[in-house]
Amino acid sequence: MSFTLAIIGRPNVGKSTLFNRLVGKKLALVDDQPGVTRDRREGEAHLGDLDFIVIDTAGLEEAQEDTLAGRMRRQTEEALLDADAVIFVVDVRTGITPADRHFAQLVRRAGKPVILLANKAEGKLGMMEAQEAYALGLGDPIPFSAEHGEGLADLYDAIREALPEHTAKPAEDQPDEDDPDRPLRIAVVGRPNAGKSTLINRLIGEERLLTGPEAGITRDSIGVEWTWHGRKVKLFDTAGMRKRSKVEDKLEKLSVADGLRAVRFAEVVILLLDATIPFEKQDLAILGVIEREGRAIIIALNKWDQVPNGQALLKRLADEAEHTLSNLRGVTVLPVSGLNGQGLDKMMQACFDAAEVWSRRIPTGKLNRWLEAMIEAHPPPAVSGRRIKIRYMTQPKSRPPYFAIFGNQLDELPDSYNRYLITGLRESFDLPGTPIRLSMRNSDNPYDKEK
């Protein structure tokens, strides 16, 4: 069933960039100068298996009704009334402004489901800045980058949650997340010529994908449905990912972008390394993308049949992964061979185990008993003579595990303390190798007149 989303926000927060991203074309003009968009523009958008109408609107500004800005605002308000749900966009680089707060009230009064998008949240710093958007009272903000396409999977989930009656599939097609018969979506990524297609052909037992010694044979992300020991799997083969500076061919750029989309819609990602030349800088860059997208991760060392003294090398690489990938501590590293099938059963079992960890939820009571013990063992530091106060925590969502911590002055909490909490969560609740998200939510001070 089709539905309509309106993109709302103050000028220059990236609404038109998001519109172009969703429709897959540069239909809307984009420029750093605010106010480029004046009329509302509609387009046919596609995100995963969702097809819908998206409306790009002029930036909301406070203005008199008879002025140009006032008429532009009226067009935006009409789009708000016509839409089934609203994507409210804020710019994390400039922070939450009084205009954002004012128009958040307007969106709230409309009574439509709201998806809060914290745009321009590239990288770890951007994700931390996105937490400021909680102050708008519109629910959990989605860290997003319309320019780079980061966070599309989270936007997809938010749309389905906001409009369940519009996005529901027929019962026979609906992949229930708790249904044991639902296929596990696994993407295989890596550098060119790491053996991704050979590995998948060996798994499914047929020459389904073209292989050869030449690098770059695979261009599209190919999905293959398969059953492993009675459990359904959908495998995605992807194009090899080279360093960005070496990618000049337009077709290769499109192939890499297609592979990144496969990562965003996968549940588990297998990073396939060539065991004869493991852990190059590009592998760490690919791991960074997978971690930012919040997917469960397995590292498979392919061509293991060509490695002499394999056990010593495996121990060294596992130690290197533990040291290098501190934000993915405990990630599974396995030797495999796509050519002779060595280690493939262990790899598949590791994928299902990683998906279970990725989907794990921890009861609030258990979390807070753990938090109390952690704070007692190592209290947060004082800032300007005042101790940072952590009150309690919850887990709003999983896939990946996402924890919200409530208290005072949490924006002053040092990164070392965040790492202390994340390490404790991993060890206490058995969450190895999966991305963990921490969100700090400050309690409002009722005596702060500025608020």
C-alpha positions in Angstrom: 0.0 0.0 0.0 1.4 3.4 -1.0 1.9 6.3 1.4 3.2 9.8 1.5 6.1 11.3 3.6 6.7 15.0 4.0 10.3 16.2 4.7 10.0 19.2 7.1 12.6 21.4 8.7 14.1 24.8 8.9 16.2 26.1 5.9 19.5 24.5 4.9 19.3 21.3 7.0 19.6 19.0 4.0 15.9 18.3 3.1 16.5 18.4 -0.7 19.6 16.3 -0.4 17.5 13.7 1.4 14.7 14.0 -1.2 17.2 13.4 -4.0 18.7 10.4 -2.1 15.2 8.8 -1.7 14.0 9.3 -5.3 17.4 8.2 -6.7 17.7 11.3 -8.9 18.9 14.9 -8.6 15.4 16.4 -9.0 15.7 19.1 -6.3 18.3 21.8 -6.5 20.8 21.7 -3.7 23.1 24.5 -2.6 24.7 25.8 0.6 22.6 29.0 0.3 19.4 28.6 2.4 16.0 29.0 0.8 16.8 27.3 -2.6 13.6 25.3 -2.4 10.4 27.3 -2.5 7.6 25.2 -4.0 6.9 21.8 -2.6 8.1 19.0 -4.9 6.8 15.4 -5.0 8.7 12.4 -6.2 8.4 8.6 -6.3 10.8 7.2 -3.7 12.2 3.8 -3.1 13.9 2.5 0.1 14.5 -1.3 0.3 11.1 -2.9 -0.5 9.2 0.3 0.2 7.7 2.4 -2.6 6.1 5.7 -1.6 5.6 9.4 -2.4 8.0 11.9 -0.8 7.4 15.6 -0.6 10.3 18.1 -0.5 9.3 21.3 1.2 10.6 24.9 1.7 12.4 25.5 4.9 10.1 26.6 7.7 10.6 30.2 8.8 8.6 32.5 11.0 7.2 35.2 8.7 4.1 37.2 7.9 1.4 35.5 5.9 1.5 38.0 3.0 5.3 37.7 2.5 7.1 35.3 0.2 8.5 33.4 3.2 4.9 33.3 4.6 3.5 31.8 1.4 6.4 29.3 1.3 5.5 28.3 4.9 1.9 27.8 4.0 2.9 25.4 1.2 4.9 23.4 3.7 2.0 23.3 6.2 -0.3 22.0 3.4 2.2 19.2 2.7 2.2 18.4 6.4 -1.5 18.0 6.3 -1.5 15.8 3.1 1.3 13.4 4.4 0.8 10.2 6.3 3.9 10.8 8.3 6.6 13.4 8.7 10.4 13.3 8.5 11.5 16.2 10.7 15.1 17.1 9.7 17.6 18.9 12.0 21.3 19.8 11.3 23.6 18.4 14.0 26.5 20.6 12.9 24.6 23.8 14.0 22.8 22.1 16.9 19.2 22.5 18.0 18.1 26.1 17.4 15.0 28.0 18.8 13.5 27.6 15.3 13.8 23.8 15.5 12.0 23.9 18.9 9.3 26.2 17.6 8.6 24.1 14.5 8.8 20.8 16.4 5.7 22.1 18.3 4.0 22.7 14.9 4.8 19.2 13.7 3.6 17.7 17.1 0.3 19.5 16.9 -0.3 18.0 13.4 -0.8 14.7 15.1 1.1 12.7 12.4 3.7 10.1 13.1 7.1 11.8 13.2 10.5 10.4 12.2 13.3 12.6 13.7 16.3 12.7 11.4 19.6 14.1 12.8 21.3 15.0 9.5 25.0 15.7 8.7 25.9 13.2 11.5 28.9 11.7 9.7 31.3 9.7 11.8 31.5 9.1 15.5 31.4 12.8 16.5 28.3 13.4 14.4 26.5 10.4 16.1 27.3 12.0 19.5 26.1 15.4 18.4 22.8 13.8 17.2 21.8 13.0 20.8 21.1 16.8 21.3 17.9 16.3 19.2 16.3 14.4 22.1 15.5 17.8 23.5 12.8 18.3 20.8 10.6 15.6 22.4 10.0 13.9 19.1 11.4 10.5 20.1 14.7 8.9 19.3 16.7 10.8 16.6 18.2 8.8 13.8 21.9 9.7 13.1 22.0 10.2 9.3 23.9 11.6 6.4 21.8 12.4 3.4 24.9 13.3 1.5 26.7 10.0 2.0 23.7 7.7 2.5 24.6 6.7 6.0 21.7 5.5 8.2 19.3 4.4 5.5 18.7 1.1 7.2 17.6 2.9 10.4 15.4 5.2 8.4 13.8 2.1 6.7 13.1 0.6 10.2 11.7 3.9 11.4 9.3 4.2 8.5 8.0 0.7 9.0 7.5 1.4 12.7 5.8 4.7 12.1 3.4 3.4 9.4 2.8 -0.3 10.2 -0.6 -0.4 8.4 0.9 1.1 5.2 4.2 -0.9 5.1 2.9 -4.3 6.1 3.5 -7.0 3.5 1.2 -9.9 2.7 1.5 -12.5 5.5 3.3 -15.0 3.2 5.9 -12.4 2.3 6.4 -10.6 5.7 9.7 -11.4 7.3 8.8 -11.5 11.0 11.9 -10.6 12.9 11.1 -13.3 15.5 10.1 -16.0 13.0 12.7 -18.8 13.1 11.9 -19.5 9.4 12.8 -16.0 8.3 15.9 -16.0 6.1 19.0 -14.6 7.7 20.4 -11.8 5.4 24.2 -12.2 5.0 26.4 -9.9 2.9 29.9 -11.0 1.9 32.2 -8.0 1.4 35.9 -7.4 0.9 38.7 -6.3 -1.4 38.7 -7.3 -5.1 39.8 -10.9 -5.7 39.4 -12.0 -2.1 37.3 -15.0 -3.3 33.8 -13.8 -2.4 32.0 -15.4 -5.4 34.0 -18.6 -5.1 33.1 -18.9 -1.4 29.3 -18.4 -2.1 29.4 -21.0 -5.0 31.0 -23.5 -2.7 28.4 -22.8 0.0 25.4 -23.3 -2.3 27.0 -26.2 -4.2 26.7 -24.8 -7.7 28.5 -22.4 -10.1 25.8 -19.7 -9.5 28.2 -16.7 -9.7 30.9 -15.9 -12.3 34.4 -16.4 -10.9 37.9 -16.1 -12.3 41.5 -14.8 -11.6 40.6 -11.3 -12.9 39.7 -8.8 -10.1 36.4 -6.9 -10.4 34.3 -9.6 -12.2 31.3 -9.0 -9.8 29.6 -5.7 -10.4 26.0 -6.0 -9.0 25.1 -7.1 -5.5 23.6 -10.6 -6.2 21.2 -12.1 -3.7 21.1 -15.9 -3.6 18.5 -17.8 -1.4 19.8 -20.9 0.2 19.2 -23.3 3.1 21.9 -24.3 5.6 21.1 -27.2 7.9 17.4 -26.5 7.6 17.8 -22.8 8.2 16.9 -20.2 5.5 19.7 -17.8 4.4 19.9 -15.1 1.8 23.5 -14.5 0.7 24.6 -11.3 -1.0 27.7 -11.3 -3.1 29.1 -7.8 -3.6 31.7 -6.0 -5.8 35.2 -5.7 -4.4 35.9 -2.5 -2.5 39.1 -0.7 -3.3 40.5 2.5 -1.8 38.4 5.4 -2.9 41.4 7.2 -4.5 41.9 4.2 -6.9 38.3 4.1 -8.0 38.0 6.2 -11.2 35.7 4.1 -13.4 32.0 5.2 -13.1 30.8 1.7 -13.3 33.1 0.6 -10.5 31.8 3.5 -8.3 28.2 2.3 -8.9 29.2 -1.3 -8.1 30.8 -0.2 -4.8 27.7 1.9 -3.9 25.5 -1.1 -4.6 27.7 -3.2 -2.3 27.3 -0.6 0.5 23.5 -0.8 0.1 23.7 -4.6 0.5 25.6 -3.9 3.8 22.9 -1.6 5.0 20.1 -4.1 4.5 22.0 -7.1 5.7 21.9 -8.5 9.3 25.3 -10.1 9.3 28.3 -9.0 7.2 31.2 -11.4 6.5 34.4 -9.4 5.8 36.4 -11.8 3.6 40.1 -11.3 3.7 42.8 -12.9 1.6 44.8 -14.9 4.2 47.9 -14.5 2.1 47.7 -10.7 2.4 45.5 -10.0 5.5 44.6 -6.8 7.3 45.4 -3.9 4.9 44.3 -0.4 5.5 41.3 -0.8 3.2 40.1 -3.7 5.2 39.9 -1.5 8.3 38.1 1.1 6.3 35.5 -1.5 5.2 35.1 -2.6 8.8 34.5 1.0 9.8 31.6 1.2 7.3 30.1 -2.0 8.7 30.4 -0.8 12.3 28.9 2.6 11.5 25.9 0.8 9.9 25.6 -1.3 13.0 25.7 -4.7 11.4 26.8 -8.0 13.1 30.3 -8.8 11.8 32.3 -12.0 11.1 35.9 -11.9 9.7 36.7 -14.9 7.5 40.3 -15.5 6.3 39.9 -17.0 2.9 42.5 -19.1 0.9 43.6 -20.7 4.1 44.7 -23.8 2.2 47.5 -21.7 0.7 48.9 -20.6 4.1 51.9 -22.4 5.7 52.0 -22.6 9.5 48.4 -21.6 9.8 47.9 -21.8 13.5 50.6 -19.3 14.3 49.3 -16.9 11.7 45.7 -17.3 13.0 46.8 -16.4 16.6 48.7 -13.4 15.4 45.7 -12.2 13.3 43.3 -12.7 16.1 45.5 -10.7 18.5 45.8 -8.0 15.8 42.1 -7.8 15.4 41.5 -7.6 19.1 44.1 -4.7 19.4 43.0 -2.9 16.2 39.3 -3.3 16.5 38.7 -2.0 20.0 35.2 -0.9 19.2 34.4 -4.5 18.0 36.2 -6.4 20.8 35.6 -10.1 20.6 34.8 -10.3 16.9 35.0 -13.8 15.5 38.0 -14.5 13.2 37.8 -17.8 11.3 40.0 -19.5 8.7 38.1 -20.7 5.6 38.7 -21.9 2.1 36.2 -21.2 -0.6 38.1 -23.6 -2.9 37.9 -26.8 -0.8 35.2 -25.9 1.7 37.4 -25.8 4.8 35.7 -24.0 7.8 32.5 -23.1 6.0 30.2 -24.8 8.5 31.9 -23.1 11.4 31.6 -19.8 9.5 27.8 -20.2 9.0 27.3 -21.2 12.7 29.3 -18.1 13.7 26.9 -16.0 11.5 23.8 -17.3 13.3 25.5 -16.8 16.7 26.5 -13.2 15.8 22.9 -12.5 14.7 21.6 -13.8 18.1 24.0 -11.5 20.0 23.1 -8.6 17.7 19.4 -9.1 18.5 19.8 -9.6 22.2 17.8 -7.5 24.7 18.6 -7.1 28.4 15.9 -6.4 31.0 16.0 -2.9 32.5 16.2 -4.2 36.1 19.2 -6.4 35.3 20.9 -3.5 33.5 20.5 -1.1 36.4 21.8 -3.5 39.0 24.8 -3.9 36.7 25.1 -0.1 36.3 25.0 0.4 40.1 27.9 -2.0 40.5 29.9 -0.4 37.7 29.5 3.1 39.2 30.4 1.9 42.7 33.6 0.3 41.3 34.5 3.3 39.2 32.5 6.5 39.8 32.2 9.1 37.0 34.7 12.0 37.3 33.9 15.5 38.6 33.6 18.4 36.2 34.2 21.9 37.6 33.8 20.6 41.1 30.5 18.9 40.4 30.3 15.1 40.0 28.6 13.8 36.9 25.4 12.0 38.0 24.3 8.8 36.2 20.7 7.9 37.3 19.6 4.8 35.3 19.8 3.2 31.9 17.5 1.2 29.5 17.8 -0.6 26.2 15.3 1.0 23.8 16.2 -1.3 20.9 18.5 -4.0 19.7 19.9 -4.9 16.2 22.5 -3.6 17.2 22.3 -3.3 21.0 21.4 0.3 21.8 21.4 1.6 25.4 20.2 5.0 26.7 21.8 6.4 29.9 20.0 9.1 31.9 21.5 11.6 34.3 23.1 15.1 34.6 26.0 16.6 32.8 26.4 13.5 30.7 27.7 15.5 27.8 30.8 16.0 29.9 31.4 12.3 30.4 34.9 11.5 28.9 35.3 8.9 26.1 37.3 6.7 28.5 34.3 6.3 30.7 32.1 5.5 27.8 34.6 2.8 26.8 34.6 1.5 30.4 30.8 1.1 30.2 30.8 -0.5 26.7 33.6 -3.0 27.8 31.6 -3.8 30.9 28.4 -4.4 28.8 30.3 -6.8 26.5 31.8 -8.8 29.3 28.8 -8.9 31.6 26.1 -9.7 29.1 28.1 -11.7 26.5 28.0 -9.2 23.6 31.3 -10.0 21.8 32.1 -8.5 18.4 28.9 -6.6 17.9 28.6 -2.8 17.6 27.2 -1.2 20.8 25.5 2.1 20.8 25.4 4.4 23.9 23.0 7.4 24.0 23.5 10.0 26.8 20.2 11.8 27.8 20.5 14.7 30.2 17.7 15.4 32.6 16.3 18.9 32.2 16.9 21.4 35.0 13.4 23.0 35.9 15.2 26.1 37.3 17.1 26.8 34.0 15.2 29.9 32.7 16.8 29.7 29.3 15.0 26.3 28.7 
